[in-house]
Amino acid sequence: MVSLTERAAAKIREVFAKNGMPEGSCLRVGIKGGGCSGFSYTLDVAATPDEMDEVFETNGVRVICDLKSLLYLDGSEVDFSDDLLKGGFVFNNPNAKRSCGCGTSFSA
């Protein structure tokens, strides 16, 4: 499972509303190769999940994740910080063996 803190869920709901996303829209969470530590986190929006996505409901937001990414993200929590230096969405990933200094990439 990939979960959102209430602060992250509130920010996602705000983004969905601001962009006129339809009812039932999802936050897509995933990874891609790259970054200074091997994998980079990705966030995107989708109107509906794909057939092979896992779907989670967390703090009123539907979160979707493809099965390959879920191998590396299972148990992760996404938070939101409005800190001036490290603001934005922050992944707390128990599967990460090493993370870069900026927190946007990791190795497992």
DSSP file with accessible surface (Angstrom, degrees, kcal/mol):
  #  RESIDUE AA STRUCTURE BP1 BP2  ACC     N-H-->O    O-->H-N    N-H-->O    O-->H-N    TCO  KAPPA ALPHA  PHI   PSI    X-CA   Y-CA   Z-CA
    1    1 A M              0   0   96      0, 0.0    74,-2.8     0, 0.0     2,-0.5   0.000 360.0 360.0 360.0 145.6    0.0    0.0    0.0
    2    2 A V        -     0   0    0     72,-0.2     2,-0.3    73,-0.2    75,-0.2  -0.992 360.0-169.3-118.3 125.5    1.0    3.6   -0.6
    3    3 A S  E     -a   77   0A  31     73,-2.4    75,-2.8    -2,-0.5     2,-0.4  -0.753  15.0-140.0-117.3 163.2   -0.6    6.1    1.7
    4    4 A L  E     -a   78   0A   2     -2,-0.3    75,-0.2    73,-0.2     2,-0.1  -0.945  20.0-125.0-116.6 141.7   -0.9    9.9    1.9
    5    5 A T     >  -     0   0   20     73,-2.5     4,-2.8    -2,-0.4     5,-0.2  -0.385  35.4-106.0 -71.2 164.3   -0.7   12.0    5.0
    6    6 A E  H  > S+     0   0   97      1,-0.2     4,-2.5     2,-0.2     5,-0.2   0.896 123.0  54.5 -59.9 -37.3   -3.7   14.3    5.6
    7    7 A R  H  > S+     0   0  145      2,-0.2     4,-1.8     1,-0.2    -1,-0.2   0.926 110.8  44.3 -63.5 -42.8   -1.5   17.2    4.6
    8    8 A A  H  > S+     0   0    0     70,-0.3     4,-2.4     2,-0.2    -2,-0.2   0.917 112.9  51.6 -68.2 -41.8   -0.6   15.6    1.3
    9    9 A A  H  X S+     0   0    0     -4,-2.8     4,-2.7     1,-0.2     5,-0.2   0.906 108.3  51.9 -62.5 -40.6   -4.2   14.5    0.6
   10   10 A A  H  X S+     0   0   41     -4,-2.5     4,-2.1    -5,-0.2    -1,-0.2   0.909 110.2  48.8 -62.3 -41.0   -5.4   18.1    1.2
   11   11 A K  H  X S+     0   0   59     -4,-1.8     4,-2.4     2,-0.2    -2,-0.2   0.914 111.4  49.5 -66.2 -40.5   -2.8   19.4   -1.3
   12   12 A I  H  X S+     0   0    7     -4,-2.4     4,-3.0     2,-0.2     5,-0.2   0.935 110.1  50.3 -64.4 -44.6   -3.9   16.8   -3.9
   13   13 A R  H  X S+     0   0   95     -4,-2.7     4,-2.5     1,-0.2    -1,-0.2   0.910 110.7  50.9 -59.7 -39.2   -7.6   17.6   -3.4
   14   14 A E  H  X S+     0   0  105     -4,-2.1     4,-2.7    -5,-0.2    -2,-0.2   0.926 111.3  47.0 -63.0 -45.1   -6.6   21.3   -3.9
   15   15 A V  H  X S+     0   0   49     -4,-2.4     4,-1.9     2,-0.2    -2,-0.2   0.922 111.9  50.8 -64.3 -43.8   -4.7   20.5   -7.1
   16   16 A F  H  <>S+     0   0   26     -4,-3.0     5,-2.6     1,-0.2     4,-0.3   0.933 113.7  44.8 -59.1 -46.3   -7.6   18.4   -8.4
   17   17 A A  H ><5S+     0   0   80     -4,-2.5     3,-1.4    -5,-0.2    -2,-0.2   0.926 111.6  52.1 -65.2 -44.2  -10.1   21.2   -7.7
   18   18 A K  H 3<5S+     0   0  175     -4,-2.7    -1,-0.2     1,-0.3    -2,-0.2   0.841 114.9  42.7 -61.8 -32.6   -7.9   23.9   -9.2
   19   19 A N  T 3<5S-     0   0  107     -4,-1.9    -1,-0.3    -5,-0.2    -2,-0.2   0.306 111.4-117.9 -99.5   8.2   -7.5   21.9  -12.4
   20   20 A G  T < 5 -     0   0   63     -3,-1.4    -3,-0.2    -4,-0.3    -4,-0.1   0.822  44.7-179.0  62.6  34.4  -11.1   20.8  -12.7
   21   21 A M      < -     0   0   51     -5,-2.6    -1,-0.2    -6,-0.2     3,-0.1  -0.421  30.6-107.5 -66.5 140.0  -10.3   17.1  -12.4
   22   22 A P    >   -     0   0   76      0, 0.0     3,-1.6     0, 0.0    -1,-0.1  -0.238  44.0 -80.6 -67.3 157.0  -13.5   14.9  -12.7
   23   23 A E  T 3  S+     0   0  196      1,-0.3     0, 0.0     2,-0.0     0, 0.0  -0.267 118.9  29.5 -52.7 136.0  -14.9   13.1   -9.6
   24   24 A G  T 3  S+     0   0   32      1,-0.2    -1,-0.3    -3,-0.1    37,-0.0   0.528  82.8 156.5  88.3   4.8  -13.0    9.9   -8.9
   25   25 A S    <   -     0   0    8     -3,-1.6    37,-0.6    -4,-0.1     2,-0.3  -0.223  29.7-139.6 -61.4 158.2   -9.7   11.1  -10.3
   26   26 A C  E     -Cd  46  62B   0     20,-3.6    20,-2.3    35,-0.1     2,-0.6  -0.882  10.5-128.8-124.3 152.4   -6.6    9.4   -9.0
   27   27 A L  E     -Cd  45  63B   4     35,-2.7    37,-2.9    -2,-0.3     2,-0.6  -0.891  27.4-147.6 -95.1 119.7   -3.1   10.3   -7.9
   28   28 A R  E     -Cd  44  64B  45     16,-3.2    16,-2.0    -2,-0.6     2,-0.4  -0.828  15.3-171.0 -91.8 123.8   -0.6    8.0   -9.8
   29   29 A V  E     +C   43   0B   0     35,-2.8    37,-0.5    -2,-0.6     2,-0.3  -0.930  23.4 129.5-113.2 134.9    2.5    7.3   -7.7
   30   30 A G  E     -C   42   0B   2     12,-2.1    12,-2.8    -2,-0.4     2,-0.3  -0.916  43.0-112.5-162.2-170.7    5.4    5.5   -9.3
   31   31 A I  E     -C   41   0B  22     -2,-0.3     2,-0.3    10,-0.3    10,-0.2  -0.921  17.6-169.1-134.3 160.1    9.1    5.3  -10.0
   32   32 A K  E     -C   40   0B 129      8,-1.9     8,-3.1    -2,-0.3     2,-0.1  -0.974  36.2 -92.7-143.7 156.5   11.3    5.6  -13.0
   33   33 A G  E    S+C   39   0B  62     -2,-0.3     6,-0.3     6,-0.2     2,-0.2  -0.419  83.5  54.9 -67.3 141.8   15.0    4.9  -13.6
   34   34 A G        +     0   0   35      4,-2.4     3,-0.3     1,-0.1     4,-0.3  -0.753  44.7 108.9 129.6-172.2   17.3    7.8  -13.1
   35   35 A G  S >  S-     0   0   52     -2,-0.2     3,-0.7     1,-0.2    -1,-0.1  -0.104  85.1 -69.8  84.2 169.9   18.2   10.3  -10.5
   36   36 A C  T 3  S+     0   0  103      1,-0.2    -1,-0.2     3,-0.1     4,-0.1   0.649 132.5  42.1 -77.0 -10.5   21.4   10.4   -8.6
   37   37 A S  T 3  S-     0   0   12     -3,-0.3    -1,-0.2     2,-0.2    -2,-0.1   0.394 121.1 -93.0-115.8   0.2   20.6    7.3   -6.6
   38   38 A G  S <  S+     0   0   39     -3,-0.7    -4,-2.4    -4,-0.3     2,-0.4  -0.204  99.1  48.1 123.6 -47.3   19.1    5.0   -9.2
   39   39 A F  E     -CE  33 106B  48     67,-2.0    67,-2.2    -6,-0.3     2,-0.4  -0.978  62.2-152.9-127.6 146.0   15.3    5.6   -9.1
   40   40 A S  E     -CE  32 105B  20     -8,-3.1    -8,-1.9    -2,-0.4    65,-0.2  -0.919  21.5-120.4-115.2 143.4   13.2    8.8   -9.1
   41   41 A Y  E     -C   31   0B  32     63,-1.6     2,-0.4    -2,-0.4   -10,-0.3  -0.544  28.1-159.0 -76.5 146.0    9.8    9.1   -7.7
   42   42 A T  E     -C   30   0B  44    -12,-2.8   -12,-2.1    -2,-0.2     2,-0.4  -0.968  11.2-172.4-128.2 145.1    7.0   10.2  -10.0
   43   43 A L  E     +C   29   0B  60     -2,-0.4     2,-0.3   -14,-0.2   -14,-0.2  -0.997  18.5 151.6-131.5 137.4    3.6   11.7   -9.3
   44   44 A D  E     -C   28   0B 100    -16,-2.0   -16,-3.2    -2,-0.4     2,-0.3  -0.930  36.5-115.8-152.3 171.8    0.9   12.2  -11.9
   45   45 A V  E     -C   27   0B  55     -2,-0.3     2,-0.3   -18,-0.2   -18,-0.2  -0.873  25.3-175.1-115.7 151.1   -2.9   12.5  -12.1
   46   46 A A  E     -C   26   0B  18    -20,-2.3   -20,-3.6    -2,-0.3    -2,-0.0  -0.995  28.8-141.1-144.0 143.2   -5.2   10.1  -14.0
   47   47 A A  S    S+     0   0   56     -2,-0.3    -1,-0.1   -22,-0.2   -20,-0.1   0.877  92.0   3.5 -70.0 -35.9   -9.0   10.2  -14.6
   48   48 A T  S    S-     0   0   95    -23,-0.1    -1,-0.2    -3,-0.1   -23,-0.1  -0.980  83.6-100.6-145.1 156.5   -9.2    6.4  -14.0
   49   49 A P        -     0   0   38      0, 0.0     2,-0.1     0, 0.0     6,-0.1  -0.387  37.8-114.1 -73.4 155.0   -6.8    3.6  -13.0
   50   50 A D    >   -     0   0  103      4,-0.1     3,-1.7     1,-0.1     0, 0.0  -0.466  34.0-102.1 -79.4 164.4   -5.3    1.2  -15.7
   51   51 A E  T 3  S+     0   0  190      1,-0.3    -1,-0.1    -2,-0.1     0, 0.0   0.838 120.9  45.1 -58.4 -35.6   -6.3   -2.4  -15.6
   52   52 A M  T 3  S+     0   0  123      2,-0.1    15,-0.6     0, 0.0    -1,-0.3   0.289  90.4 112.0 -96.4  12.1   -3.0   -3.5  -14.0
   53   53 A D  E <   -F   66   0B  20     -3,-1.7     2,-0.4    13,-0.2    13,-0.2  -0.576  64.3-131.7 -84.6 146.9   -2.9   -0.8  -11.3
   54   54 A E  E     -F   65   0B  87     11,-2.8    11,-1.9    -2,-0.2     2,-0.4  -0.789  25.9-149.9 -87.3 140.7   -3.3   -1.3   -7.6
   55   55 A V  E     -F   64   0B  66     -2,-0.4     2,-0.4     9,-0.2     9,-0.2  -0.959  16.4-179.6-120.7 131.1   -5.8    1.2   -6.1
   56   56 A F  E     -F   63   0B  28      7,-3.1     7,-3.4    -2,-0.4     2,-0.5  -0.965  19.3-145.7-126.9 145.2   -5.7    2.5   -2.6
   57   57 A E  E     +F   62   0B 117     -2,-0.4     2,-0.4     5,-0.2     5,-0.2  -0.953  28.3 167.6-108.7 122.4   -8.0    4.9   -0.8
   58   58 A T  E >   -F   61   0B  14      3,-2.5     3,-1.6    -2,-0.5    -2,-0.1  -0.960  64.8 -20.6-143.3 120.3   -6.2    7.1    1.7
   59   59 A N  T 3  S-     0   0   73     -2,-0.4     3,-0.1     1,-0.3    -1,-0.1   0.856 127.0 -50.0  51.2  41.1   -7.5   10.3    3.4
   60   60 A G  T 3  S+     0   0   52      1,-0.2     2,-0.4   -47,-0.0    -1,-0.3   0.566 117.2 106.5  80.9  10.0  -10.2   10.7    0.7
   61   61 A V  E <   - F   0  58B   5     -3,-1.6    -3,-2.5   -57,-0.1     2,-0.6  -0.975  66.5-131.5-123.8 134.1   -7.9   10.4   -2.3
   62   62 A R  E     -dF  26  57B  75    -37,-0.6   -35,-2.7    -2,-0.4     2,-0.4  -0.743  26.0-165.5 -82.1 123.7   -7.6    7.4   -4.7
   63   63 A V  E     -dF  27  56B   0     -7,-3.4    -7,-3.1    -2,-0.6     2,-0.3  -0.935   3.1-167.4-111.7 131.5   -4.0    6.5   -5.1
   64   64 A I  E     +dF  28  55B   0    -37,-2.9   -35,-2.8    -2,-0.4     2,-0.3  -0.912   7.5 178.2-121.4 149.7   -2.9    4.2   -7.9
   65   65 A C  E     - F   0  54B   0    -11,-1.9   -11,-2.8    -2,-0.3   -35,-0.1  -0.979  28.3-121.2-149.8 133.1    0.4    2.5   -8.5
   66   66 A D  E  >  - F   0  53B  51    -37,-0.5     4,-2.2    -2,-0.3   -13,-0.2  -0.369  33.8-111.9 -71.5 156.6    1.6    0.1  -11.2
   67   67 A L  H  > S+     0   0   75    -15,-0.6     4,-1.2     1,-0.2    -1,-0.1   0.857 114.2  53.3 -63.1 -36.4    2.7   -3.3  -10.0
   68   68 A K  H >> S+     0   0  147      1,-0.2     4,-0.6     2,-0.2     3,-0.5   0.950 112.1  44.5 -64.5 -46.2    6.4   -2.8  -10.9
   69   69 A S  H >> S+     0   0    3      1,-0.2     4,-1.5     2,-0.2     3,-1.4   0.880 105.5  62.9 -64.8 -35.4    6.6    0.5   -8.9
   70   70 A L  H 3X S+     0   0   26     -4,-2.2     4,-2.1     1,-0.3    -1,-0.2   0.829  90.7  66.7 -62.8 -28.3    4.7   -1.1   -6.0
   71   71 A L  H << S+     0   0  135     -4,-1.2    -1,-0.3    -3,-0.5    -2,-0.2   0.854 113.9  31.0 -57.0 -34.2    7.6   -3.6   -5.5
   72   72 A Y  H << S+     0   0   70     -3,-1.4    23,-0.3    -4,-0.6    -1,-0.2   0.621 125.6  43.3 -98.4 -17.7    9.7   -0.6   -4.5
   73   73 A L  H >< S+     0   0    0     -4,-1.5     3,-2.6    21,-0.1    -2,-0.2   0.505  72.9 129.6-109.7  -6.9    7.1    1.7   -2.9
   74   74 A D  T 3< S+     0   0   85     -4,-2.1   -72,-0.2     1,-0.3    21,-0.1  -0.261  81.2  18.2 -55.9 129.1    5.0   -0.7   -0.8
   75   75 A G  T 3  S+     0   0   49    -74,-2.8    -1,-0.3     1,-0.3   -73,-0.2   0.391  95.2 138.9  90.0  -1.7    4.6    0.7    2.7
   76   76 A S    <   -     0   0    1     -3,-2.6   -73,-2.4   -75,-0.4     2,-0.4  -0.393  39.5-153.2 -77.1 153.1    5.6    4.2    1.6
   77   77 A E  E     -aB   3  92A  79     15,-2.0    15,-3.0   -75,-0.2     2,-0.5  -0.992   5.1-148.1-125.2 133.9    3.9    7.3    2.8
   78   78 A V  E     +aB   4  91A   0    -75,-2.8   -73,-2.5    -2,-0.4   -70,-0.3  -0.903  21.0 179.7-103.8 127.7    3.7   10.6    0.8
   79   79 A D  E     - B   0  90A  28     11,-3.0    11,-2.7    -2,-0.5     2,-0.4  -0.700  20.8-131.6-116.4 170.7    3.7   13.8    2.8
   80   80 A F  E     - B   0  89A  33      9,-0.2     2,-0.4    -2,-0.2     9,-0.2  -0.996  19.2-172.4-127.7 134.0    3.6   17.4    1.8
   81   81 A S  E     - B   0  88A  32      7,-2.7     7,-3.7    -2,-0.4    -2,-0.0  -0.976  19.7-164.6-125.2 137.3    5.9   20.1    3.1
   82   82 A D        +     0   0  138     -2,-0.4     5,-0.2     5,-0.2    -1,-0.1   0.123  44.0 141.3-104.1  22.2    5.7   23.8    2.5
   83   83 A D     >  -     0   0   84      3,-0.3     4,-0.7     5,-0.1    -2,-0.1  -0.315  57.2-129.1 -60.1 140.2    9.3   24.3    3.8
   84   84 A L  T  4 S+     0   0  175      1,-0.2     3,-0.2     2,-0.2    -1,-0.1   0.869 102.8  34.7 -64.0 -36.7   11.2   26.9    1.7
   85   85 A L  T  4 S+     0   0  160      1,-0.2    -1,-0.2     0, 0.0    -2,-0.0   0.862 135.1  19.7 -88.8 -39.6   14.2   24.7    1.1
   86   86 A K  T  4 S+     0   0  137      2,-0.0    -3,-0.3    17,-0.0    -2,-0.2  -0.181  87.6 150.3-125.1  41.3   12.7   21.3    0.8
   87   87 A G     <  +     0   0   44     -4,-0.7     2,-0.3    -5,-0.2    -5,-0.2  -0.281  32.3  54.0 -74.8 160.0    9.1   22.0    0.0
   88   88 A G  E    S-B   81   0A  24     -7,-3.7    -7,-2.7     2,-0.1     2,-0.3  -0.737  97.7 -16.7 117.2-165.3    6.8   19.8   -2.0
   89   89 A F  E     -B   80   0A  66     -2,-0.3     2,-0.4    -9,-0.2    -9,-0.2  -0.607  60.7-161.2 -79.7 135.7    5.8   16.2   -1.8
   90   90 A V  E     -B   79   0A  53    -11,-2.7   -11,-3.0    -2,-0.3     2,-0.5  -0.973   7.3-144.8-123.2 127.6    8.1   14.0    0.3
   91   91 A F  E     -B   78   0A  27     -2,-0.4     2,-0.7    12,-0.4   -13,-0.2  -0.810   5.3-164.0 -93.5 128.2    8.3   10.2    0.1
   92   92 A N  E     +B   77   0A  76    -15,-3.0   -15,-2.0    -2,-0.5    -2,-0.0  -0.908  22.2 179.0-107.2  97.0    8.9    8.3    3.3
   93   93 A N    >   -     0   0   21     -2,-0.7     3,-1.3   -17,-0.2   -17,-0.1  -0.892  25.4-167.2-111.1 110.8    9.9    5.0    1.8
   94   94 A P  T 3  S+     0   0   92      0, 0.0    -1,-0.1     0, 0.0   -19,-0.1   0.661  89.1  60.8 -69.9 -12.2   10.9    2.1    4.1
   95   95 A N  T 3  S+     0   0   52    -23,-0.3     2,-0.4   -21,-0.1   -22,-0.1   0.567  77.3 107.2 -89.3 -10.5   12.3    0.2    1.1
   96   96 A A    <   -     0   0   26     -3,-1.3    12,-0.2     1,-0.2     3,-0.1  -0.568  44.3-175.2 -74.5 124.3   15.0    2.8    0.2
   97   97 A K  S    S+     0   0  165     10,-3.0     2,-0.3    -2,-0.4    11,-0.2   0.769  76.5   9.0 -85.1 -30.5   18.5    1.7    1.2
   98   98 A R  E     -G  107   0B 152      9,-1.4     9,-2.3   -61,-0.1    -1,-0.3  -0.992  67.2-165.9-150.7 140.9   20.0    5.0    0.2
   99   99 A S  E     -G  106   0B  68     -2,-0.3     7,-0.2     7,-0.2     2,-0.1  -0.932  24.9-112.8-125.7 155.4   18.5    8.4   -0.8
  100  100 A C    >   -     0   0   17      5,-1.9     3,-0.9    -2,-0.3     5,-0.1  -0.323  37.8-101.4 -78.1 169.8   20.0   11.4   -2.4
  101  101 A G  T 3  S+     0   0   69      1,-0.3    -1,-0.1     2,-0.1    -2,-0.0   0.826 121.6  49.9 -63.1 -32.3   20.4   14.7   -0.5
  102  102 A C  T 3  S-     0   0   83      1,-0.0    -1,-0.3     3,-0.0    -2,-0.0   0.618 105.1-128.3 -85.3 -12.1   17.4   16.3   -2.1
  103  103 A G  S <  S+     0   0   36     -3,-0.9   -12,-0.4     2,-0.2    -2,-0.1   0.579  79.2 108.8  82.1   9.4   15.1   13.3   -1.4
  104  104 A T  S    S+     0   0   84    -14,-0.1   -63,-1.6   -64,-0.1     2,-0.3   0.536  76.5  38.6 -98.3  -5.5   13.8   12.8   -5.0
  105  105 A S  E     +E   40   0B   1    -65,-0.2    -5,-1.9    -5,-0.1     2,-0.3  -0.955  61.9 172.6-140.6 162.2   15.7    9.6   -5.8
  106  106 A F  E     -EG  39  99B   0    -67,-2.2   -67,-2.0    -2,-0.3     2,-0.3  -0.957  23.5-131.1-155.2 168.4   16.7    6.4   -4.0
  107  107 A S  E       G   0  98B  22     -9,-2.3   -10,-3.0    -2,-0.3    -9,-1.4  -0.965 360.0 360.0-127.1 150.0   18.2    3.0   -4.4
  108  108 A A              0   0   61     -2,-0.3   -12,-0.1   -12,-0.2   -13,-0.0  -0.789 360.0 360.0-118.6 360.0   16.7   -0.2   -3.1
